[in-house]
Amino acid sequence: MHPFSYCDITVYGFHGCNQDIKQRLINKEIRFECSTNRYDWLGSGVYFWENDFRRAHYWAEQSYGDNAAVIGAKIRLGKCFDLSNSFAKELLILSYNDLCVEWKKANTIPIENAPHPRGIGNPSDMILRYLDKLVVENAILLAGLQEPDIIYDTVRAPFQEGFPVYPGSAFREHDHIHLCVRNPDLLTELFDPGQ
């Protein structure tokens, strides 16, 4: 049995954006654009908070202020590279070790994650995921070498983020499940979560 056999499920995701983008997406005037930032947590794709409208809205407010908006989507995960799975974490270790070998050969300094440039939030969150993006992308490449017939549609991962919700807690104020949709055809239904 393939380690990701049970990942092809449908979930609800929420995407923070501005009012104009939301309306244009709902009216099907535009399609989602894949994020390709160097700091993207799970590689290139369209980002959603799984089942968490409030977290998406908080992010949108931080980015767009009074023009903040959230669009909902029904998402079929398809072939999902699920980082809550032990197999995926083993591939991350292989991927990281592979990158270390490449950096050593090239005599370059390894890339690292970094805290928020304006000091926002918990500095230990290392919000700019330069290293993680490379490791995830490389892990997917390595997985593809093992199974060339599989193209991963989505990447899914739980994250701890923010400060503890109460003293001594392992729960953080912004813990979430992040989805990176690499294949936008799996966004099966868009909706306005405010209606």
N, C-alpha and C positions, 0 to 999 in steps of 0.2 A: 504494500500500500504506500502511495506517495505521502510524504509528511504533510502536505498541504491539501489533502483530499477533502477535508471538511470546510474549506475556506470559501467555496463558491456559494455564498449566501447573499441575501439582499439586506442592506442596512439603510438607515437614514443618516445623512450628513448635512452639515450646515457650513456655509462659506461666507465669510465676512467680505464686504465690498462697499462701494458707495451706491447711492440711490439710482444714479443714471445707469450704472453697469447692471444693477439688479433688474431694472425695468427692461433694458435691452436684452438681457438673457431670457427673462420670462416671455417677452414678446418674440423670441427667436430671431432677433435682428443680428445677434452675434452669438458666437460660441465661446466657451471658456478658453482662456489662453493658459498654456502650461507655464508654470513658474520655473525659471532656470537660474535662480539666484545661486551664488556660490555657497550661501549659508542655509539653503533649504534643508530641512531636517531629514527628509526621506528620499532625496533625489528630485529629479525633474518631474513635474506633473501638476495637477490641479489639487489644491489642498482643501480638506474638510475636517471639521470636528465631528466625530461620530456621536450622534444622538445628544448633541450639546449646543442648543441654540444660544444659551446665555454666554457660553465661552466664545462662540463666534461673534456675538454682538459686542462683547467686551473688546475683542481684538479689533473689530471694525471701528469702535469708538476711539480706540487708541490711534488708529490710522487715519480716520476720516472725520472725527469730531461729530458735529451736528449732522453731517451728511452720511453718517454710518447707516448701513443696511445689511441684511442677512438674507441669503437665498437658500432654500432647502432643496435637497435632491434625494431621490431614491437611487441607491447605488448598488448595482450587482458587482460583487467583488471579483468574480471571475477567477482567473489564476492569480491568487493573492500571495505575495511574499509577506507572510505574517510574522513580524518580529516578536510576537508573544510566544512563538513556537520555538522549542529547543533546537530543532534542525536549523532554523534561520540564524539563531545565535551562534551555532557552530560555524556556519558560513561567514558570519561577521568576523569571527576570530581568524579564520583562514584568509579572508579578504584583507584584514588589517595587517597580518603577517606578510602577505604578498606585497602590499604597498610599502611596508618597511624595507623589504628587500630592494624594491625599485628605488626608494629614496636613498638607500645606502649606495647602490650602484651609481646613481646620478650625483652622489655627494651633495644632496640637498637636505635642508632642515625639514623634518616632518611637519605637516600641516596640523594645526590644533584648533579646537573649538575656542570660542571667546565669549566673554560676558557682553551684555548689552552695551553699546558704545556710549549711551547717555546715563549709564548706571541705574537703569530702571529695573525694578524687581530684585529677585534674589540673585546675587552675583554668582553663586555656585551653579545656577541653571545653565550657564554657558550657552546662551540663547542663539549665538551665531554658530551654527553647526557645520563649519567648513570641513572638519575631519569626518564627521558622521555622514555627510552627503557623499564624500568620496568612498568611504567604506561600504555604504549601502549600494551605491552604483556599481562598485567593483564586485560586491557579493552577488549581485544579480547577473553580472557578466560571467562570474565563475559558475553560478548555477546553470546558466545557459550553455556553458561548455560541457557540463555533465549531462544536460538534457536539452539538446538543441531544438527539440520540437516544442518546448514550452517557452512562451513569451509572457512575462508577468504583466497583468493588466493593472494591478493595484499593489501598493505597499501599505501595510497597516502596523501601527505600533502604539503601545501604551507609554505615556510619559509622565514623570513627576515634574511639576513645575510650580514655582512660587514658594511661599513661606508655609510652615506647618499650620494647619487649621486650628490647632490648640497645642499648648505646651506638651512636648514629648511625643507628638503625633507623627506617624509615618505618612499620613495623608497631607497633601499640599493643596493650597487654595486653587491652583490652576491645573491639577492633574487631569489628564484627558487621554482619549484615544484619537490619534491623528491618522488620517487617510490621505494618501497621495494617489490620485487616479492618473495612471499613465495612459490608459485607453479611454478617452472621453465618450466612446460609444456605450460604455457601461453606465453612464448617467441616464437612467431609463426614464426619469420623470423629474422635472423641476417644478417647484411650487413656492408660493409666498407664505412663509411660516407665520406671518402676522395676520393672515386671514382665516 
